[in-house]
Amino acid sequence: MCTPAPVGIHVARFWLRCLFLVALPFALPAQQESQAEAEQRLEALQQDIRSLQEDLSRSRTAQQSEQSALRQLDLRIQENTRTLKRLDHEVDEHRQHLAELEEERDREHTRILAGEDDLSRLLALTYRLARQSRIKLVLNQDDPLRVARLLAYHDYISRAQADRIASLRSTLRELDRLYSDIEIALQGIERLQHEETVAREALQAQREERENLIEELERQIGGGEKRLAELERDRADLERLIERLGDALADIPANLGQEVDLKARKGKLAMPLSAPVRHAFGQPRAAGLRWQGWLLGATPGTEVGAIAHGRVAFADWFRGYGLMLIIDHGKGFLSLYGYNESLLRDVGDWVEPGEAIATVGTGPGGDPGLYFELRRDGKAVDPAAWLDR
């Protein structure tokens, strides 16, 4: 891909040609340029202007391309994070199943030990009875009823011995099956742990790729005036989005029986996460701009909680804010959560205070953290007056 000529070169050439044209009336009469030469220089100046405009256009196209790549990367990271959470849940389930199997194995082992004791006693009784044959029992007894009882007892002991042996064999087979199930469960856990490790490595690589994209984008934008223009545009876009959301939600009834008046809970709303405030509401942000909310410093992947009951009104990537989620709390109150690594709730979902709705990501500067705003009737308000810190 060809690299556009630096914009500064065209600007310098542009002003040099302008100065040259301004100096023309003061030149010696003998050196005055012909009409044709002046037209040639004017054409060259216009060509420089066109070239400068093309360079600016290419820079803007490259910036838009980087923004698009950043959006796709954020979405991939979100999908990976959801996969990791699913794998963690499956690993927990397998470990729970393994613990249950181990308990059952211990119970069966205890039964076998008890059965061995019973079998030993049965064998001892059988041995003592076997020392006398059935004929001896008949010949040596005068009482026929007693002989019949002894023979019946002999048969009962023999059958009990056979039944007990069969039961122990069945128990041993069941124990073998349990051991097999445990082995299968262990293999499943090892496979899931391997998948989890691979997914985490992929997530880390994507995060590094994202940071590189952000750094490159910052270098392209550069300068205070360009940064100011970007921030103003992002803020204007956000204002329009919030206005549209307000219009769209106005005709939708609140969740009956669960609506919470945030005004009555002023100063008692839940924090989105436990983290220090790096930039507070109203602090200077860039030339002429101030922070409209809080920037909370936190480790990437940390869960973000809803500050109050409400409905998810927006959950998508948004320029300047990355993966962003907005909750409508009713009566004109909206809470905004930006710079996320992943979004855990979708548009239309109802959420409760403290419920996980996203995970912390990184902002445009590459620093990890959560951007949080609280809006009332479309206007940003200071979260410090509303949240319980």
ZIZI-V257069 format. One record per residue. N is the residue number from 1. RES is the residue in one small letter. PHI is phi in radians with two decimals (* if undefined). PSI is psi in degrees with one decimal (* if undefined). NEAR is the number of other C-alpha atoms within 12 Angstrom. Layout:
BEGIN
((N,RES,PHI,PSI,NEAR) (N,RES,PHI,PSI,NEAR))
END
This chain:
BEGIN
((1,m,*,130.1,5) (2,c,-1.32,145.0,7) (3,t,-1.63,127.3,10) (4,p,-1.12,147.3,21) (5,a,-1.06,141.8,18) (6,p,-0.96,138.0,19) (7,v,-1.08,-33.9,24) (8,g,-1.07,-32.6,16) (9,i,-1.13,-46.4,17) (10,h,-1.13,-37.3,26) (11,v,-1.11,-43.8,22) (12,a,-1.09,-45.1,17) (13,r,-1.10,-36.5,22) (14,f,-1.07,-47.2,27) (15,w,-1.26,-32.7,18) (16,l,-1.08,-41.3,18) (17,r,-1.20,-36.4,25) (18,c,-1.10,-44.0,20) (19,l,-1.11,-37.0,15) (20,f,-1.12,-42.6,19) (21,l,-1.16,-36.7,23) (22,v,-1.14,-34.3,12) (23,a,-1.39,-8.9,14) (24,l,-1.02,-44.7,19) (25,p,-1.07,-19.3,14) (26,f,-1.66,1.6,14) (27,a,-1.29,160.8,13) (28,l,-1.11,142.1,10) (29,p,-0.96,-34.7,10) (30,a,-1.20,-19.6,9) (31,q,-1.85,9.3,11) (32,q,-1.09,141.0,16) (33,e,-1.38,153.2,20) (34,s,-1.30,166.1,13) (35,q,-1.05,-38.8,10) (36,a,-1.13,-41.1,11) (37,e,-1.15,-40.1,15) (38,a,-1.09,-41.4,17) (39,e,-1.12,-37.0,14) (40,q,-1.12,-42.7,16) (41,r,-1.18,-37.9,22) (42,l,-1.10,-41.3,19) (43,e,-1.10,-39.9,16) (44,a,-1.12,-40.3,21) (45,l,-1.10,-43.7,26) (46,q,-1.12,-35.6,20) (47,q,-1.13,-40.1,18) (48,d,-1.08,-41.0,27) (49,i,-1.10,-44.1,24) (50,r,-1.11,-40.5,18) (51,s,-1.11,-40.8,24) (52,l,-1.09,-42.4,25) (53,q,-1.11,-38.5,21) (54,e,-1.14,-40.8,19) (55,d,-1.08,-43.6,24) (56,l,-1.09,-39.4,23) (57,s,-1.13,-41.8,16) (58,r,-1.13,-38.8,22) (59,s,-1.10,-42.3,24) (60,r,-1.14,-39.8,20) (61,t,-1.11,-42.2,18) (62,a,-1.10,-39.3,24) (63,q,-1.09,-44.0,26) (64,q,-1.11,-36.8,18) (65,s,-1.12,-42.0,18) (66,e,-1.12,-39.6,28) (67,q,-1.09,-41.4,30) (68,s,-1.13,-42.5,23) (69,a,-1.11,-38.6,26) (70,l,-1.10,-40.3,38) (71,r,-1.09,-46.7,31) (72,q,-1.08,-38.7,23) (73,l,-1.16,-41.2,33) (74,d,-1.05,-41.4,41) (75,l,-1.18,-37.6,31) (76,r,-1.15,-41.1,28) (77,i,-1.10,-40.4,38) (78,q,-1.05,-44.6,38) (79,e,-1.12,-40.1,24) (80,n,-1.12,-40.3,33) (81,t,-1.10,-42.0,36) (82,r,-1.11,-38.9,27) (83,t,-1.09,-42.4,25) (84,l,-1.07,-42.2,28) (85,k,-1.11,-39.7,24) (86,r,-1.13,-42.4,20) (87,l,-1.13,-41.6,27) (88,d,-1.03,-41.1,23) (89,h,-1.12,-42.7,18) (90,e,-1.15,-39.2,23) (91,v,-1.08,-43.4,26) (92,d,-1.06,-41.4,19) (93,e,-1.12,-42.7,19) (94,h,-1.14,-39.5,27) (95,r,-1.16,-37.3,25) (96,q,-1.11,-42.7,18) (97,h,-1.11,-39.4,23) (98,l,-1.10,-42.7,26) (99,a,-1.09,-40.0,19) (100,e,-1.13,-41.4,18) (101,l,-1.13,-39.8,27) (102,e,-1.13,-39.3,23) (103,e,-1.10,-42.9,18) (104,e,-1.14,-38.3,23) (105,r,-1.09,-41.7,26) (106,d,-1.11,-39.6,17) (107,r,-1.11,-43.7,18) (108,e,-1.14,-36.7,27) (109,h,-1.12,-40.3,23) (110,t,-1.10,-41.1,18) (111,r,-1.09,-39.2,22) (112,i,-1.12,-42.8,25) (113,l,-1.08,-42.0,17) (114,a,-1.13,-39.1,17) (115,g,-1.15,-34.6,25) (116,e,-1.14,-38.2,22) (117,d,-1.12,-44.3,16) (118,d,-1.09,-40.8,22) (119,l,-1.12,-38.7,25) (120,s,-1.07,-42.5,17) (121,r,-1.14,-41.3,18) (122,l,-1.10,-41.5,26) (123,l,-1.13,-37.8,23) (124,a,-1.13,-43.5,17) (125,l,-1.11,-43.3,21) (126,t,-1.09,-39.5,25) (127,y,-1.12,-42.6,17) (128,r,-1.14,-40.1,14) (129,l,-1.23,-33.7,23) (130,a,-1.21,-15.4,22) (131,r,-1.20,-20.3,14) (132,q,-1.98,125.9,17) (133,s,-1.28,166.5,18) (134,r,-1.06,-35.7,21) (135,i,-1.15,-42.5,14) (136,k,-1.09,-38.6,16) (137,l,-1.06,-38.8,24) (138,v,-1.25,-44.6,19) (139,l,-1.25,-32.9,13) (140,n,-1.57,1.5,14) (141,q,-2.03,135.1,17) (142,d,-1.56,-24.1,12) (143,d,-1.67,110.1,13) (144,p,-1.07,-34.8,14) (145,l,-1.15,-39.4,13) (146,r,-1.16,-38.2,15) (147,v,-1.07,-43.3,21) (148,a,-1.09,-40.6,17) (149,r,-1.14,-40.7,17) (150,l,-1.13,-41.2,24) (151,l,-1.13,-42.1,25) (152,a,-1.11,-40.3,17) (153,y,-1.14,-37.6,19) (154,h,-1.06,-44.3,27) (155,d,-1.14,-39.3,19) (156,y,-1.11,-43.5,19) (157,i,-1.09,-40.5,26) (158,s,-1.12,-45.1,23) (159,r,-1.14,-40.8,17) (160,a,-1.09,-37.9,21) (161,q,-1.11,-44.9,26) (162,a,-1.13,-43.0,18) (163,d,-1.11,-40.4,18) (164,r,-1.16,-40.1,27) (165,i,-1.11,-42.3,22) (166,a,-1.10,-39.7,16) (167,s,-1.13,-41.3,21) (168,l,-1.13,-38.6,26) (169,r,-1.10,-40.9,18) (170,s,-1.10,-40.6,18) (171,t,-1.12,-39.9,26) (172,l,-1.11,-40.3,23) (173,r,-1.11,-41.3,18) (174,e,-1.10,-38.3,22) (175,l,-1.13,-41.3,26) (176,d,-1.06,-39.7,19) (177,r,-1.13,-40.7,18) (178,l,-1.11,-41.6,27) (179,y,-1.06,-40.7,23) (180,s,-1.10,-42.5,18) (181,d,-1.08,-39.1,23) (182,i,-1.12,-42.5,26) (183,e,-1.07,-42.9,20) (184,i,-1.10,-41.8,19) (185,a,-1.10,-41.1,27) (186,l,-1.10,-42.4,24) (187,q,-1.08,-40.3,18) (188,g,-1.09,-40.7,23) (189,i,-1.14,-43.3,26) (190,e,-1.08,-39.5,19) (191,r,-1.13,-45.5,18) (192,l,-1.12,-39.1,27) (193,q,-1.13,-37.2,24) (194,h,-1.12,-44.8,18) (195,e,-1.07,-38.5,23) (196,e,-1.13,-42.1,26) (197,t,-1.10,-44.9,19) (198,v,-1.07,-43.3,18) (199,a,-1.12,-38.9,27) (200,r,-1.15,-40.0,25) (201,e,-1.11,-41.5,18) (202,a,-1.11,-39.9,23) (203,l,-1.11,-42.2,31) (204,q,-1.13,-41.6,23) (205,a,-1.10,-41.0,18) (206,q,-1.17,-36.0,27) (207,r,-1.14,-42.0,33) (208,e,-1.11,-40.0,22) (209,e,-1.08,-40.7,23) (210,r,-1.11,-43.3,35) (211,e,-1.06,-39.5,27) (212,n,-1.12,-41.0,22) (213,l,-1.08,-41.3,30) (214,i,-1.13,-43.7,32) (215,e,-1.07,-43.1,24) (216,e,-1.12,-40.4,23) (217,l,-1.13,-41.3,31) (218,e,-1.11,-38.5,24) (219,r,-1.14,-38.4,20) (220,q,-1.19,-42.3,25) (221,i,-1.21,-56.3,27) (222,g,0.81,162.4,19) (223,g,1.30,146.0,14) (224,g,-1.13,-41.3,17) (225,e,-1.18,-42.1,15) (226,k,-1.16,-41.6,19) (227,r,-1.11,-40.5,25) (228,l,-1.07,-44.6,20) (229,a,-1.08,-40.4,20) (230,e,-1.12,-44.9,27) (231,l,-1.12,-41.8,27) (232,e,-1.12,-40.2,24) (233,r,-1.15,-44.5,17) (234,d,-1.07,-41.5,20) (235,r,-1.15,-41.0,25) (236,a,-1.11,-40.9,16) (237,d,-1.09,-41.3,18) (238,l,-1.13,-40.6,31) (239,e,-1.05,-42.8,21) (240,r,-1.15,-39.5,16) (241,l,-1.08,-45.8,24) (242,i,-1.12,-38.5,34) (243,e,-1.11,-42.2,21) (244,r,-1.17,-39.4,16) (245,l,-1.10,-40.5,29) (246,g,-1.08,-41.7,29) (247,d,-1.15,-40.3,17) (248,a,-1.23,-33.8,15) (249,l,-1.52,-12.0,26) (250,a,-1.08,-35.0,20) (251,d,-1.60,0.6,10) (252,i,-1.71,124.6,17) (253,p,-1.17,149.3,16) (254,a,-1.22,162.7,22) (255,n,-1.19,109.1,19) (256,l,-1.02,136.4,11) (257,g,1.42,-8.1,9) (258,q,-2.16,-2.6,18) (259,e,-1.09,134.2,22) (260,v,-2.03,130.9,26) (261,d,-1.48,107.6,21) (262,l,-1.11,-27.4,30) (263,k,-1.07,-36.1,19) (264,a,-1.29,-15.9,12) (265,r,-1.93,20.7,17) (266,k,-1.03,128.7,23) (267,g,1.48,-2.4,18) (268,k,-2.14,4.8,20) (269,l,-1.24,148.4,31) (270,a,-1.21,143.8,27) (271,m,-1.23,144.2,35) (272,p,-1.14,-29.4,43) (273,l,-2.90,163.0,37) (274,s,-1.57,103.2,23) (275,a,-2.80,155.2,24) (276,p,-1.26,150.9,19) (277,v,-1.53,111.2,25) (278,r,-1.39,-39.6,21) (279,h,-2.32,126.5,26) (280,a,-1.71,166.1,25) (281,f,-1.04,132.0,26) (282,g,1.54,-10.7,21) (283,q,-1.22,148.7,19) (284,p,-1.03,137.8,14) (285,r,-1.98,-55.1,22) (286,a,-2.61,174.2,19) (287,a,-0.77,105.4,18) (288,g,1.50,-7.3,16) (289,l,-1.89,156.4,22) (290,r,-2.30,157.1,20) (291,w,-1.18,132.1,29) (292,q,-1.60,-3.0,31) (293,g,-2.75,-147.8,34) (294,w,-1.99,145.7,37) (295,l,-1.93,111.4,38) (296,l,-1.73,124.8,36) (297,g,-1.38,125.7,28) (298,a,-2.71,160.8,29) (299,t,-1.31,135.2,22) (300,p,-0.95,137.9,29) (301,g,1.69,-13.8,34) (302,t,-1.13,136.4,28) (303,e,-1.25,141.9,31) (304,v,-1.89,132.9,41) (305,g,-1.88,152.5,35) (306,a,-1.23,144.6,40) (307,i,-1.42,-19.7,43) (308,a,-2.88,170.7,40) (309,h,-1.07,140.8,33) (310,g,3.09,-173.2,39) (311,r,-2.14,136.4,39) (312,v,-1.22,119.9,34) (313,a,-1.78,-22.8,35) (314,f,-2.62,136.2,34) (315,a,-2.68,91.2,32) (316,d,-2.94,176.3,31) (317,w,-1.34,139.4,31) (318,f,-2.46,128.5,30) (319,r,-0.98,132.4,31) (320,g,1.56,-18.1,33) (321,y,-2.20,-1.3,38) (322,g,1.11,-145.7,42) (323,l,-1.24,117.6,42) (324,m,-2.20,145.3,46) (325,l,-2.28,135.3,47) (326,i,-2.14,132.3,45) (327,i,-1.95,131.2,43) (328,d,-1.63,117.5,48) (329,h,-1.72,2.5,39) (330,g,1.49,158.3,33) (331,k,0.98,37.2,23) (332,g,1.48,3.2,28) (333,f,-1.71,130.1,37) (334,l,-2.27,142.4,39) (335,s,-2.07,139.1,48) (336,l,-2.10,136.9,52) (337,y,-2.26,111.8,51) (338,g,-2.09,174.2,44) (339,y,1.15,32.7,45) (340,n,-1.46,153.6,49) (341,e,-1.44,-36.0,49) (342,s,-2.70,154.1,45) (343,l,-1.90,127.5,41) (344,l,-1.73,-4.7,36) (345,r,-2.28,156.1,32) (346,d,-1.99,166.0,23) (347,v,-1.01,133.5,23) (348,g,1.70,-17.0,20) (349,d,-1.22,141.3,24) (350,w,-1.60,140.5,27) (351,v,-2.27,156.9,31) (352,e,-2.01,163.7,27) (353,p,-0.99,130.9,27) (354,g,1.45,-8.3,21) (355,e,-1.20,134.7,25) (356,a,-1.14,125.2,28) (357,i,-2.10,-17.0,45) (358,a,-2.87,174.5,41) (359,t,-2.20,146.7,42) (360,v,-1.12,139.4,44) (361,g,-2.16,-142.1,46) (362,t,-2.23,150.1,40) (363,g,-1.51,-175.8,37) (364,p,-1.02,-29.0,37) (365,g,-1.48,-0.7,24) (366,g,1.57,-4.7,25) (367,d,-1.46,135.3,26) (368,p,-1.23,146.4,28) (369,g,2.79,173.4,39) (370,l,-2.00,133.0,48) (371,y,-1.72,124.7,47) (372,f,-2.20,134.5,46) (373,e,-2.28,150.3,43) (374,l,-2.18,126.4,41) (375,r,-2.09,141.6,32) (376,r,-2.24,117.2,25) (377,d,0.96,39.2,22) (378,g,1.51,-9.2,26) (379,k,-1.86,138.7,23) (380,a,-1.22,136.5,28) (381,v,-2.14,159.4,27) (382,d,-1.25,117.0,25) (383,p,-1.07,-24.7,37) (384,a,-1.05,-29.3,25) (385,a,-1.43,-9.9,20) (386,w,-2.03,-29.4,27) (387,l,-1.62,149.8,29) (388,d,-1.60,100.2,18) (389,r,-1.63,*,19))
END
